[in-house]
């Protein structure tokens, strides 16, 4: 699933939201501390979502690789038993 096109599109979309929120902070010219704080919170929320998705992807890929390796070892063991 992590390598599917819709998932890549989701990651690109989330990255765009993070970039937009960061640009809003950098471009904030309001002297109002509350406005800056709201922009900062929005950025932090978006970066947290992005990190959670990235972590999920890393874990899913690791688990897939672990399962694949375990299956490969089982097949090797079974082949050795037959010989």
Secondary structure, 3 states (H helix, E strand, C coil): CCCCHHHHHHHHHHHHHHHHHHHHHHCCCCCCHHHHHHHHHHHHHHHHHHHHHHHHHHHHHHHHHHHHHHHHHHHHHHHHHHC
